[in-house]
C-alpha cells in the first residue's frame, strides 16, 4: 500500500498549521478557490470549486498510514475527494485527495460571512513560503469572493491555528487586500 497524500490550497499550505512533514509544492488543474459562506459558521472559509480553465497552486503532503482521522476532523465541513490533475515533483506519483465543501452538504448562509484576517494571514504566509510573492499574487487572483468583508482580528485572533506574521508578511497581505478593494471591518 502506498502512502496517500492530500492537496492543500488554503491554511494547509502553511506547514506551521499541521504535522505532515513529507510535503511538496504542487499545482491542481481544473479548480479555483472561493470563499464559502454557510449557515453553520459565522465566518467564511476557503473551498475549491471545479473550473476547467483554472489551476491553483498549493501543497501536497503525505498522510502516514492513511490515517485520515485528524485531517477529516479538521476539515469537518468538507468532503474528501480523489484528485486528478496534480502536478508535483514526486515519482512515482502518489494517490492524492483534496477537501472541497459542496453546497449540497452545507446550506448557504443568507448573507456574506466575514473573512477572518487571522485565517487569511495564515494562508498568505504559507503561500509566501511555498510559492513566493508570485504565488501570493496568484492566490488572490484565483480566489473568488473578495466582496465579503474582512474582519481584522489580528490583535485578538479568532482562527485557532493563527500565526505571528513578520512586518513584511503583514504588509504583503494588506497590499493585496487593497488591490482587491476588500472592505476591512475593525472591531
Backbone as a chain_set.jsonl record, in Angstrom:
{"seq": "XXXXXXXXXXXXXXXXXXXXXXXXXXXXXXXXXXXXXXXXXXXXXXXXXXXXXXXXXXXXXXXXXXXXXXXXXXXXXXXXXXXXXXXXXXXXXXXXXXXXXXXXXXXXXXXXXXXXXXXXXXXXXXXXXXXXXXXXXXXXXXXXXXXXXXXXXXXXXXXXXXXXXXXXXXXXXXXXXXXXXXXXXXX", "coords": {"N": [[0.846, -1.184, 0.0], [0.605, 2.165, -0.894], [1.56, 5.33, 0.457], [-0.954, 7.692, 0.966], [-1.625, 11.067, -0.191], [-2.547, 14.464, 0.629], [-3.927, 17.321, -1.034], [-3.435, 20.597, -0.324], [-4.867, 23.843, -0.293], [-5.368, 26.123, 1.055], [-5.248, 27.023, 4.336], [-3.798, 24.721, 4.85], [-1.587, 24.891, 3.258], [0.236, 26.225, 4.7], [2.82, 25.108, 6.452], [3.192, 25.337, 9.162], [0.786, 24.891, 10.348], [0.155, 22.253, 10.539], [1.158, 18.766, 11.017], [2.311, 17.288, 9.033], [5.026, 16.291, 7.549], [6.251, 15.372, 5.2], [6.09, 17.043, 2.672], [5.282, 18.909, -0.321], [5.494, 21.465, -2.819], [2.828, 21.974, -5.162], [0.541, 21.831, -7.999], [-2.847, 22.117, -8.789], [-4.921, 21.307, -11.38], [-7.859, 22.481, -13.049], [-9.453, 23.542, -11.082], [-10.494, 26.202, -8.868], [-10.307, 28.58, -6.165], [-12.791, 29.64, -3.738], [-14.484, 31.855, -1.493], [-16.477, 30.46, 0.91], [-19.715, 30.641, 2.281], [-21.561, 29.599, 4.848], [-24.494, 28.503, 6.621], [-23.916, 27.284, 9.068], [-21.605, 28.405, 10.118], [-20.045, 31.364, 11.445], [-18.146, 32.742, 10.071], [-16.434, 33.122, 6.904], [-14.948, 30.576, 4.815], [-12.339, 28.938, 2.946], [-12.875, 27.131, -0.067], [-12.48, 24.737, -2.706], [-13.506, 24.915, -6.062], [-14.805, 23.347, -8.992], [-13.316, 24.271, -12.082], [-12.718, 24.412, -15.249], [-10.853, 25.918, -16.777], [-8.958, 26.87, -15.037], [-6.278, 26.79, -12.578], [-4.783, 25.954, -9.445], [-2.231, 26.77, -7.151], [-0.608, 24.97, -4.541], [-0.036, 22.721, -1.851], [1.152, 19.455, -1.475], [0.945, 16.736, 0.792], [2.094, 13.916, 2.608], [0.027, 11.454, 4.143], [0.638, 9.716, 6.719], [0.376, 6.196, 7.105], [-2.158, 6.217, 6.073], [-3.907, 7.474, 7.78], [-6.454, 9.259, 8.09], [-8.045, 10.438, 9.981], [-7.471, 12.689, 11.764], [-7.161, 14.815, 9.938], [-9.646, 14.712, 8.627], [-11.276, 15.43, 10.759], [-10.381, 18.042, 11.243], [-11.139, 19.221, 8.858], [-13.962, 19.387, 8.841], [-16.274, 20.454, 7.569], [-15.996, 19.768, 4.995], [-15.825, 17.629, 2.086], [-13.907, 14.836, 1.353], [-12.18, 14.142, -1.575], [-11.048, 12.195, -4.406], [-8.24, 13.28, -6.248], [-7.38, 14.337, -9.383], [-5.079, 15.462, -11.901], [-2.909, 16.784, -10.652], [0.093, 18.447, -10.525], [3.377, 17.783, -9.629], [6.533, 17.096, -7.955], [7.064, 14.436, -7.343], [8.003, 11.013, -7.795], [7.341, 7.589, -7.789], [4.071, 8.751, -8.803], [1.932, 9.647, -6.173], [-1.267, 8.601, -4.718], [-3.643, 11.14, -4.503], [-5.719, 13.223, -2.558], [-8.191, 15.769, -2.067], [-9.844, 18.324, -0.141], [-13.126, 19.547, -0.377], [-15.876, 21.758, -0.197], [-18.907, 21.195, -0.898], [-21.964, 22.872, -1.702], [-24.208, 21.31, -1.43], [-23.798, 19.82, 0.85], [-23.599, 21.712, 2.79], [-25.701, 24.031, 3.847], [-26.297, 27.195, 2.395], [-25.427, 30.394, 3.738], [-27.591, 33.143, 4.614], [-26.449, 35.559, 4.149], [-23.355, 37.332, 3.429], [-20.576, 36.072, 5.064], [-18.012, 37.249, 7.264], [-14.537, 37.276, 6.348], [-11.978, 35.958, 8.238], [-9.227, 37.813, 9.204], [-7.027, 36.756, 10.541], [-7.061, 34.119, 9.677], [-6.733, 34.428, 6.896], [-4.19, 35.607, 6.953], [-2.607, 33.402, 7.771], [-2.918, 31.71, 5.566], [-1.776, 33.26, 3.469], [0.82, 33.547, 4.464], [1.696, 30.903, 4.255], [1.564, 30.551, 1.447], [3.481, 32.404, 0.633], [5.815, 31.258, 1.699], [5.912, 28.815, 0.292], [5.49, 29.387, -2.451], [6.403, 31.901, -3.039], [6.327, 35.519, -3.685], [5.025, 35.756, -6.112], [3.362, 33.54, -6.035], [1.663, 34.302, -3.96], [0.331, 36.46, -5.164], [-0.969, 35.033, -7.211], [-2.623, 33.462, -5.613], [-4.519, 35.356, -4.666], [-5.566, 36.115, -7.143], [-6.76, 33.761, -8.075], [-8.863, 33.232, -6.467], [-12.198, 33.532, -5.641], [-14.714, 35.838, -4.44], [-14.016, 38.127, -3.0], [-15.655, 40.151, -2.29], [-16.722, 39.8, 0.15], [-16.723, 41.002, 3.522], [-13.735, 41.7, 5.44], [-12.741, 40.713, 8.522], [-10.829, 42.305, 10.826], [-9.007, 40.729, 12.96], [-6.492, 40.58, 14.04], [-5.291, 41.485, 16.439], [-6.558, 40.06, 18.383], [-6.684, 37.143, 17.682], [-9.028, 34.985, 16.135], [-8.892, 32.7, 14.676], [-8.045, 29.356, 15.128], [-5.502, 28.242, 14.505], [-3.797, 30.351, 14.174], [-0.972, 32.405, 13.214], [2.027, 34.22, 13.965], [2.86, 36.995, 12.079], [5.528, 38.369, 10.133], [6.615, 41.797, 9.742], [6.949, 42.296, 7.024], [5.392, 40.227, 5.877], [2.865, 40.954, 6.865], [2.478, 43.475, 5.65], [2.417, 42.62, 3.005], [0.062, 41.053, 2.88], [-1.81, 43.085, 3.49], [-1.403, 44.83, 1.307], [-2.309, 43.29, -0.858], [-4.971, 42.946, -0.121], [-5.838, 45.547, -0.404], [-5.605, 45.793, -3.185], [-7.664, 44.141, -4.074], [-9.749, 45.596, -3.266], [-10.845, 45.142, -0.714], [-13.221, 45.235, 1.926], [-12.481, 46.267, 5.032], [-13.205, 45.38, 8.284], [-13.062, 46.703, 11.41], [-13.014, 45.764, 14.731]], "CA": [[0.0, 0.0, 0.0], [1.37, 3.409, -0.934], [1.083, 6.38, 1.352], [-1.75, 8.702, 0.265], [-1.291, 12.467, 0.032], [-3.618, 15.447, 0.445], [-3.571, 18.58, -1.681], [-3.946, 21.737, 0.429], [-4.923, 25.067, -1.095], [-5.692, 27.226, 1.97], [-4.37, 27.01, 5.517], [-2.918, 23.547, 4.805], [-0.345, 25.25, 2.563], [1.149, 26.703, 5.736], [3.334, 23.933, 7.178], [3.125, 25.58, 10.61], [-0.558, 24.57, 10.839], [-0.066, 20.806, 10.581], [2.32, 17.943, 11.375], [2.632, 16.441, 7.889], [6.337, 16.825, 7.166], [6.608, 14.987, 3.829], [5.244, 17.98, 1.923], [5.906, 19.409, -1.548], [4.657, 22.359, -3.619], [2.106, 21.291, -6.231], [-0.474, 22.612, -8.707], [-4.058, 21.365, -9.111], [-5.564, 21.831, -12.586], [-9.297, 22.291, -13.158], [-10.114, 24.047, -9.883], [-10.128, 27.504, -8.322], [-10.818, 28.747, -4.796], [-13.775, 30.686, -3.454], [-14.884, 31.982, -0.095], [-17.775, 29.82, 1.113], [-20.496, 31.219, 3.373], [-22.579, 28.614, 5.183], [-25.316, 28.839, 7.784], [-23.364, 26.709, 10.294], [-20.43, 29.15, 10.582], [-20.139, 32.83, 11.468], [-17.113, 33.31, 9.197], [-16.215, 32.464, 5.616], [-13.775, 29.71, 4.716], [-11.983, 28.638, 1.559], [-13.11, 25.834, -0.672], [-12.109, 24.649, -4.118], [-14.646, 24.637, -6.928], [-14.348, 22.98, -10.335], [-13.203, 25.348, -13.07], [-11.886, 23.778, -16.27], [-9.786, 26.757, -17.335], [-8.105, 27.392, -13.974], [-5.448, 25.914, -11.749], [-4.374, 26.594, -8.198], [-1.033, 26.265, -6.508], [-0.838, 24.542, -3.172], [0.955, 21.865, -1.214], [0.745, 18.084, -1.201], [1.65, 16.181, 1.942], [1.775, 12.519, 2.894], [-0.792, 11.124, 5.303], [1.235, 8.439, 7.143], [-0.524, 5.114, 7.496], [-3.507, 6.529, 5.58], [-4.688, 7.857, 8.955], [-7.127, 10.491, 7.71], [-8.96, 10.872, 11.044], [-7.194, 14.049, 12.248], [-7.471, 15.769, 8.868], [-11.1, 14.732, 8.426], [-11.853, 16.206, 11.86], [-10.031, 19.445, 11.0], [-11.863, 19.678, 7.67], [-15.278, 18.829, 9.12], [-17.312, 20.93, 6.651], [-15.571, 19.403, 3.65], [-15.87, 16.258, 1.606], [-12.605, 14.466, 0.792], [-12.38, 13.519, -2.88], [-9.852, 11.863, -5.17], [-7.796, 14.416, -7.033], [-6.562, 14.12, -10.578], [-4.577, 16.719, -12.437], [-1.975, 17.463, -9.769], [1.476, 18.469, -10.975], [4.284, 17.807, -8.48], [7.865, 16.568, -8.254], [7.241, 13.082, -6.82], [7.887, 9.811, -8.614], [6.118, 7.531, -8.581], [3.01, 9.658, -8.354], [1.059, 9.074, -5.13], [-2.695, 8.91, -4.751], [-3.831, 12.437, -3.855], [-7.095, 13.646, -2.335], [-8.318, 17.115, -1.513], [-11.115, 18.621, 0.511], [-13.934, 20.576, -1.01], [-17.11, 21.931, 0.573], [-20.036, 21.447, -1.798], [-23.14, 23.478, -1.062], [-25.192, 20.269, -1.117], [-23.546, 19.356, 2.216], [-23.549, 22.866, 3.69], [-26.66, 25.053, 3.42], [-25.723, 28.534, 2.261], [-25.841, 31.441, 4.675], [-28.42, 34.142, 3.955], [-25.655, 36.764, 3.894], [-21.913, 37.107, 3.371], [-19.888, 35.97, 6.348], [-16.706, 37.901, 7.148], [-13.299, 36.505, 6.257], [-11.1, 36.296, 9.354], [-7.902, 38.228, 8.776], [-6.054, 35.826, 11.112], [-7.082, 32.951, 8.779], [-6.11, 34.859, 5.642], [-2.759, 35.773, 7.236], [-2.003, 32.068, 7.77], [-2.901, 31.227, 4.186], [-0.793, 34.027, 2.703], [2.151, 33.18, 4.978], [2.014, 29.621, 3.631], [1.836, 30.754, 0.015], [4.756, 33.096, 0.504], [6.88, 30.287, 1.98], [5.95, 27.739, -0.703], [5.402, 29.824, -3.849], [6.953, 33.248, -3.183], [5.385, 36.634, -3.866], [4.201, 35.446, -7.287], [2.332, 32.619, -5.566], [0.685, 35.076, -3.188], [-0.494, 37.18, -6.146], [-1.832, 34.039, -7.864], [-3.653, 33.082, -4.647], [-5.584, 36.358, -4.713], [-6.168, 36.098, -8.484], [-7.502, 32.523, -8.329], [-9.84, 33.078, -5.38], [-13.393, 34.356, -5.821], [-15.466, 36.199, -3.239], [-13.396, 39.209, -2.229], [-16.674, 41.122, -1.9], [-17.031, 39.578, 1.567], [-15.912, 41.845, 4.398], [-12.611, 41.062, 6.131], [-12.74, 41.099, 9.928], [-9.462, 42.455, 11.334], [-8.888, 40.149, 14.304], [-5.069, 40.341, 14.288], [-4.905, 41.756, 17.83], [-7.19, 39.006, 19.183], [-7.001, 36.174, 16.623], [-10.084, 34.0, 16.351], [-8.542, 31.472, 13.96], [-7.329, 28.548, 16.122], [-4.127, 27.943, 14.103], [-3.189, 31.609, 13.741], [0.481, 32.504, 13.292], [2.551, 35.584, 14.024], [3.447, 37.398, 10.812], [6.56, 39.408, 10.137], [6.109, 43.049, 9.194], [6.911, 42.123, 5.568], [4.217, 39.411, 5.566], [1.683, 41.76, 7.16], [2.352, 44.474, 4.586], [2.047, 41.91, 1.779], [-1.372, 40.755, 2.987], [-2.554, 44.343, 3.415], [-1.303, 45.364, -0.058], [-3.197, 42.516, -1.73], [-6.352, 43.274, 0.228], [-6.131, 46.845, -1.037], [-5.76, 45.567, -4.634], [-8.983, 43.558, -4.342], [-10.73, 46.521, -2.692], [-11.523, 44.485, 0.409], [-13.792, 46.064, 2.988], [-11.923, 45.834, 6.303], [-14.018, 45.694, 9.457], [-12.247, 46.736, 12.63], [-13.922, 45.681, 15.886]], "C": [[0.888, 1.243, 0.0], [0.736, 4.431, 0.004], [0.274, 7.397, 0.554], [-1.276, 10.113, 0.648], [-2.572, 13.295, -0.027], [-3.049, 16.624, -0.329], [-4.225, 19.689, -0.871], [-3.861, 22.995, -0.406], [-5.287, 26.288, -0.261], [-4.719, 27.193, 3.129], [-3.435, 25.806, 5.531], [-1.637, 23.805, 4.014], [0.698, 25.718, 3.585], [1.579, 25.526, 6.606], [3.291, 24.109, 8.69], [1.78, 25.179, 11.198], [-0.833, 23.07, 10.904], [1.248, 20.072, 10.843], [2.773, 17.047, 10.235], [3.914, 16.953, 7.229], [6.781, 16.452, 5.754], [5.712, 15.784, 2.882], [6.023, 18.589, 0.763], [4.963, 20.38, -2.255], [4.025, 21.589, -4.784], [1.098, 22.245, -6.859], [-1.625, 21.677, -9.071], [-4.76, 22.044, -10.288], [-7.062, 21.526, -12.565], [-10.093, 22.756, -11.954], [-9.691, 25.486, -9.632], [-10.74, 27.604, -6.931], [-11.954, 29.761, -4.772], [-14.02, 30.705, -1.955], [-16.293, 31.432, 0.023], [-18.416, 30.401, 2.363], [-21.632, 30.249, 3.676], [-23.285, 29.003, 6.485], [-24.688, 28.368, 9.098], [-22.187, 27.492, 10.872], [-20.649, 30.651, 10.504], [-19.142, 33.5, 10.536], [-16.987, 32.489, 7.921], [-14.995, 31.552, 5.707], [-13.54, 29.392, 3.25], [-12.44, 27.246, 1.164], [-12.609, 25.896, -2.105], [-13.364, 24.296, -4.898], [-14.12, 24.283, -8.317], [-14.361, 24.178, -11.28], [-12.205, 24.888, -14.126], [-10.702, 24.617, -16.713], [-8.79, 27.259, -16.297], [-7.227, 26.32, -13.361], [-5.044, 26.703, -10.506], [-3.103, 25.927, -7.667], [-1.385, 25.873, -5.08], [0.304, 23.684, -2.691], [0.369, 20.466, -1.11], [1.565, 17.592, -0.018], [1.162, 14.761, 2.189], [0.943, 12.401, 4.163], [-0.319, 9.748, 5.776], [0.202, 7.421, 7.595], [-1.95, 5.301, 7.015], [-4.456, 6.876, 6.722], [-5.299, 9.24, 8.72], [-7.927, 11.112, 8.852], [-8.72, 12.315, 11.487], [-7.521, 15.092, 11.189], [-8.971, 15.859, 8.626], [-11.794, 15.527, 9.528], [-11.595, 17.7, 11.66], [-10.883, 20.025, 9.873], [-13.323, 19.207, 7.708], [-16.37, 19.281, 8.133], [-17.015, 20.579, 5.195], [-15.841, 17.929, 3.368], [-14.489, 15.972, 1.007], [-12.845, 13.705, -0.495], [-11.038, 13.202, -3.527], [-9.528, 13.022, -6.099], [-6.98, 13.926, -8.214], [-6.011, 15.464, -11.0], [-3.661, 17.485, -11.514], [-0.567, 17.328, -10.344], [2.367, 18.644, -9.749], [5.591, 17.146, -8.881], [8.074, 15.112, -7.852], [7.132, 12.012, -7.896], [8.154, 8.609, -7.727], [5.045, 8.445, -7.976], [2.133, 8.986, -7.304], [-0.413, 9.317, -5.438], [-2.882, 10.187, -3.951], [-5.318, 12.723, -3.728], [-7.083, 15.091, -1.861], [-9.72, 17.29, -0.937], [-11.825, 19.724, -0.257], [-15.292, 20.576, -0.325], [-18.276, 22.239, -0.363], [-21.238, 22.011, -1.041], [-24.199, 22.439, -0.718], [-25.032, 19.757, 0.322], [-23.636, 20.473, 3.248], [-24.538, 23.931, 3.222], [-26.035, 26.454, 3.438], [-26.276, 29.487, 3.315], [-26.701, 32.459, 3.924], [-27.653, 35.427, 3.607], [-24.18, 36.392, 3.817], [-21.348, 37.072, 4.78], [-18.533, 36.66, 6.203], [-15.581, 36.877, 7.036], [-12.448, 36.917, 7.45], [-9.715, 36.652, 8.833], [-6.836, 37.282, 9.333], [-5.956, 34.54, 10.284], [-6.369, 33.303, 7.477], [-4.608, 35.046, 5.824], [-2.026, 34.438, 7.177], [-1.867, 31.535, 6.35], [-1.811, 31.944, 3.389], [0.627, 33.711, 3.171], [2.605, 31.847, 4.362], [2.354, 29.763, 2.161], [3.16, 31.455, -0.208], [5.912, 32.113, 0.706], [7.022, 29.253, 0.863], [6.086, 28.23, -2.137], [5.883, 31.252, -4.079], [5.887, 34.306, -3.4], [4.497, 36.427, -5.088], [3.066, 34.505, -6.896], [1.264, 33.31, -4.748], [-0.246, 35.825, -4.144], [-1.455, 36.221, -6.853], [-2.934, 33.578, -6.915], [-4.822, 34.076, -4.721], [-6.308, 36.334, -6.054], [-7.043, 34.876, -8.727], [-8.459, 32.194, -7.18], [-10.992, 34.049, -5.631], [-13.979, 34.729, -4.466], [-14.851, 37.293, -2.396], [-14.387, 40.324, -1.903], [-17.125, 40.915, -0.451], [-16.181, 40.513, 2.418], [-14.813, 41.03, 5.078], [-12.574, 41.608, 7.555], [-11.308, 41.126, 10.444], [-9.413, 41.981, 12.785], [-7.426, 39.879, 14.662], [-4.679, 40.535, 15.752], [-5.521, 40.754, 18.804], [-7.649, 37.923, 18.208], [-8.056, 35.154, 17.028], [-9.766, 32.676, 15.658], [-7.658, 30.61, 14.867], [-5.873, 28.228, 15.771], [-3.405, 29.203, 13.628], [-1.675, 31.58, 13.975], [0.86, 33.977, 13.414], [3.215, 35.878, 12.683], [4.562, 38.399, 11.03], [5.929, 40.682, 9.583], [5.985, 42.939, 7.673], [5.683, 41.325, 5.148], [2.927, 40.202, 5.781], [1.439, 42.789, 6.064], [1.934, 43.831, 3.269], [0.56, 41.579, 1.772], [-2.182, 42.032, 2.782], [-2.538, 44.939, 2.007], [-2.243, 44.614, -1.004], [-4.663, 42.748, -1.392], [-6.76, 44.615, -0.373], [-6.374, 46.673, -2.529], [-7.125, 44.976, -4.981], [-10.109, 44.398, -3.755], [-11.525, 45.895, -1.554], [-12.023, 45.514, 1.412], [-13.296, 45.51, 4.316], [-12.829, 46.316, 7.424], [-13.099, 45.638, 10.671], [-13.19, 46.743, 13.827], [-13.752, 46.839, 16.85]], "O": [[1.813, 1.352, 0.805], [-0.459, 4.388, 0.294], [0.77, 7.918, -0.444], [-0.618, 10.313, 1.669], [-3.556, 12.891, -0.646], [-1.848, 16.891, -0.288], [-5.449, 19.717, -0.744], [-2.896, 23.194, -1.143], [-5.493, 27.372, -0.807], [-3.509, 27.319, 2.938], [-2.38, 25.861, 6.162], [-0.696, 23.015, 4.093], [1.901, 25.612, 3.346], [0.791, 25.013, 7.401], [3.347, 23.124, 9.426], [1.636, 25.129, 12.42], [-1.93, 22.658, 11.281], [2.315, 20.685, 10.884], [3.555, 16.124, 10.461], [3.894, 17.913, 6.458], [7.609, 17.15, 5.169], [4.719, 15.275, 2.362], [7.239, 18.765, 0.832], [3.755, 20.145, -2.29], [4.629, 20.661, -5.322], [0.832, 23.324, -6.33], [-1.408, 20.584, -9.593], [-5.145, 23.21, -10.202], [-7.483, 20.457, -12.123], [-11.267, 22.414, -11.81], [-8.655, 25.933, -10.125], [-11.595, 26.797, -6.565], [-12.07, 30.616, -5.65], [-13.797, 29.72, -1.251], [-17.201, 31.88, -0.677], [-17.748, 30.624, 3.373], [-22.552, 30.088, 2.874], [-22.744, 29.726, 7.321], [-24.907, 28.989, 10.138], [-21.809, 27.257, 12.019], [-21.344, 31.147, 9.618], [-19.27, 34.687, 10.238], [-17.38, 31.324, 7.867], [-14.128, 31.733, 6.561], [-14.43, 29.556, 2.416], [-12.395, 26.308, 1.96], [-12.35, 26.972, -2.644], [-14.18, 23.486, -4.458], [-13.121, 24.84, -8.771], [-15.29, 24.986, -11.275], [-10.993, 24.966, -13.921], [-9.639, 24.067, -17.0], [-7.868, 28.0, -16.639], [-7.404, 25.123, -13.589], [-4.973, 27.932, -10.514], [-2.933, 24.709, -7.729], [-2.34, 26.384, -4.496], [1.459, 23.885, -3.066], [-0.781, 20.302, -0.703], [2.723, 17.973, 0.157], [-0.013, 14.445, 2.007], [1.133, 13.146, 5.124], [-0.81, 8.726, 5.296], [-0.715, 7.73, 8.355], [-2.859, 4.622, 7.492], [-5.655, 6.61, 6.648], [-4.726, 10.258, 9.107], [-8.441, 12.22, 8.698], [-9.671, 13.092, 11.577], [-8.093, 16.136, 11.5], [-9.509, 16.951, 8.44], [-12.781, 16.217, 9.272], [-12.483, 18.524, 11.88], [-11.297, 21.183, 9.932], [-13.843, 18.693, 6.718], [-17.312, 18.526, 7.895], [-17.701, 21.038, 4.282], [-16.051, 17.117, 4.269], [-13.966, 16.781, 0.241], [-13.613, 12.744, -0.523], [-10.027, 13.844, -3.244], [-10.42, 13.66, -6.66], [-6.008, 13.188, -8.052], [-6.444, 16.5, -10.495], [-3.624, 18.714, -11.57], [-0.1, 16.222, -10.615], [2.144, 19.537, -8.932], [5.741, 16.689, -10.014], [9.181, 14.597, -8.011], [6.287, 12.088, -8.788], [9.126, 8.62, -6.971], [5.113, 8.844, -6.813], [1.643, 7.877, -7.521], [-0.76, 10.126, -6.299], [-2.35, 10.315, -2.848], [-6.086, 12.498, -4.663], [-6.087, 15.573, -1.321], [-10.637, 16.516, -1.211], [-11.215, 20.689, -0.718], [-15.796, 19.528, 0.076], [-18.597, 23.404, -0.597], [-21.485, 21.661, 0.113], [-25.004, 22.655, 0.188], [-26.001, 19.315, 0.94], [-23.738, 20.208, 4.445], [-24.237, 24.668, 2.283], [-25.339, 26.831, 4.381], [-27.433, 29.391, 3.723], [-26.548, 32.616, 2.713], [-28.151, 36.273, 2.863], [-23.806, 35.257, 4.111], [-21.623, 37.958, 5.589], [-17.961, 36.653, 5.113], [-15.67, 35.768, 7.562], [-12.216, 38.109, 7.655], [-9.103, 35.873, 8.102], [-5.835, 37.03, 8.662], [-4.885, 33.939, 10.199], [-5.504, 32.559, 7.015], [-3.831, 34.68, 4.942], [-0.943, 34.35, 6.598], [-0.833, 30.98, 5.979], [-1.012, 31.299, 2.71], [1.54, 33.617, 2.35], [3.77, 31.695, 3.994], [3.317, 29.167, 1.68], [3.885, 31.126, -1.146], [6.885, 32.143, -0.048], [8.139, 28.859, 0.526], [6.725, 27.571, -2.958], [5.784, 31.764, -5.195], [4.691, 34.026, -3.31], [3.348, 36.869, -5.105], [1.94, 34.655, -7.37], [0.089, 32.952, -4.827], [-1.463, 35.826, -3.959], [-2.62, 36.556, -7.07], [-4.058, 33.327, -7.351], [-5.979, 33.67, -4.825], [-7.525, 36.512, -6.106], [-7.985, 34.95, -9.516], [-8.813, 31.036, -6.956], [-10.775, 35.247, -5.811], [-13.772, 34.032, -3.473], [-15.129, 37.385, -1.2], [-14.009, 41.332, -1.306], [-17.826, 41.758, 0.109], [-15.033, 40.788, 2.07], [-14.949, 39.821, 5.266], [-12.397, 42.807, 7.768], [-10.645, 40.09, 10.494], [-9.732, 42.727, 13.711], [-7.152, 39.029, 15.509], [-3.817, 39.814, 16.254], [-5.048, 40.618, 19.933], [-8.842, 37.791, 17.934], [-7.993, 34.548, 18.098], [-10.32, 31.639, 16.024], [-6.621, 31.083, 15.332], [-5.08, 27.964, 16.675], [-2.511, 29.134, 12.784], [-1.172, 30.834, 14.815], [0.103, 34.861, 13.014], [4.04, 35.097, 12.21], [4.545, 39.175, 11.986], [4.834, 40.645, 9.021], [5.019, 43.436, 7.095], [5.004, 41.685, 4.186], [2.005, 40.125, 4.97], [0.309, 42.951, 5.605], [1.18, 44.428, 2.499], [-0.124, 41.799, 0.773], [-3.127, 42.055, 1.994], [-3.542, 45.491, 1.557], [-2.895, 45.226, -1.85], [-5.511, 42.747, -2.286], [-7.902, 44.789, -0.798], [-7.251, 47.33, -3.09], [-7.681, 45.263, -6.041], [-11.268, 43.983, -3.742], [-12.735, 46.096, -1.447], [-11.36, 46.509, 1.706], [-13.656, 44.394, 4.689], [-13.175, 47.495, 7.505], [-12.441, 44.627, 10.916], [-14.058, 47.609, 13.937], [-14.445, 46.904, 17.865]]}, "num_chains": 1, "name": "protein.A"}
